[in-house]
Amino acid sequence: MQGTYLLLIVLTFCFAAWPEATINALTAVSLKIQIYWINWRLKCQARKIHRELTRLCKEAGWPAPGPFVYVDLWDRD
């Protein structure tokens, strides 16, 4: 509980002293969280689709697709 108060006091002080820099820092943190969340969701969906494709290929008697490989959003061209 005291850590929460300390964090609020520090954020209030930073916002009072450097409003633009504080807003920019909080925006950057928010955007990073959003990118990581989107990347995690895409990875989960890709893994789910790969498992389904592997199952369907086995049922049809076709060769299985290659191993699951996911490239993170920040490593793509």
C-alpha positions as CSV (number, residue, x, y, z in Angstrom):
1,M,0.0,0.0,0.0
2,Q,2.8,2.4,0.8
3,G,4.5,1.6,-2.5
4,T,1.3,2.8,-4.3
5,Y,1.4,6.1,-2.4
6,L,5.0,6.6,-3.1
7,L,4.5,5.9,-6.8
8,L,1.6,8.4,-6.9
9,I,3.7,11.0,-5.1
10,V,6.7,10.5,-7.5
11,L,4.4,10.7,-10.6
12,T,2.7,13.8,-9.3
13,F,6.1,15.4,-8.6
14,C,7.4,14.5,-12.1
15,F,4.2,15.7,-13.7
16,A,4.5,19.0,-11.8
17,A,8.2,19.5,-12.6
18,W,8.3,18.1,-16.2
19,P,4.8,17.8,-17.6
20,E,5.7,17.2,-21.2
21,A,8.5,14.7,-20.5
22,T,6.2,12.8,-18.1
23,I,3.4,12.5,-20.6
24,N,5.9,11.4,-23.3
25,A,7.3,8.7,-20.9
26,L,3.9,7.4,-19.9
27,T,2.8,7.3,-23.6
28,A,5.9,5.4,-24.5
29,V,5.2,2.8,-21.8
30,S,1.6,2.5,-22.8
31,L,2.6,1.9,-26.5
32,K,5.2,-0.7,-25.5
33,I,2.6,-2.6,-23.5
34,Q,0.2,-2.5,-26.4
35,I,2.8,-3.8,-28.8
36,Y,3.7,-6.7,-26.5
37,W,0.0,-7.5,-26.0
38,I,-0.6,-7.5,-29.8
39,N,2.5,-9.7,-30.4
40,W,1.4,-12.2,-27.7
41,R,-2.2,-12.4,-29.2
42,L,-0.8,-12.9,-32.7
43,K,1.6,-15.6,-31.5
44,C,-1.3,-17.5,-29.7
45,Q,-3.5,-17.3,-32.8
46,A,-0.7,-18.4,-35.1
47,R,0.1,-21.4,-32.8
48,K,-3.6,-22.3,-32.7
49,I,-3.9,-22.2,-36.5
50,H,-0.7,-24.3,-36.8
51,R,-2.0,-27.0,-34.5
52,E,-5.3,-27.1,-36.4
53,L,-3.5,-27.2,-39.8
54,T,-1.3,-30.1,-38.5
55,R,-4.3,-32.0,-37.3
56,L,-6.1,-31.5,-40.6
57,C,-3.1,-32.6,-42.6
58,K,-2.8,-35.8,-40.6
59,E,-6.5,-36.5,-41.1
60,A,-6.2,-36.0,-44.9
61,G,-3.1,-38.1,-45.1
62,W,-0.9,-35.2,-46.3
63,P,2.6,-34.5,-44.9
64,A,2.6,-32.4,-41.8
65,P,3.7,-28.7,-42.1
66,G,7.0,-27.6,-40.8
67,P,7.6,-26.8,-37.1
68,F,5.9,-23.8,-35.7
69,V,8.0,-20.6,-36.1
70,Y,6.9,-17.2,-35.1
71,V,8.7,-14.0,-35.8
72,D,8.1,-11.2,-33.3
73,L,6.6,-7.9,-34.6
74,W,9.8,-6.0,-33.9
75,D,11.9,-8.5,-35.8
76,R,9.9,-8.3,-39.0
77,D,10.9,-6.3,-42.1
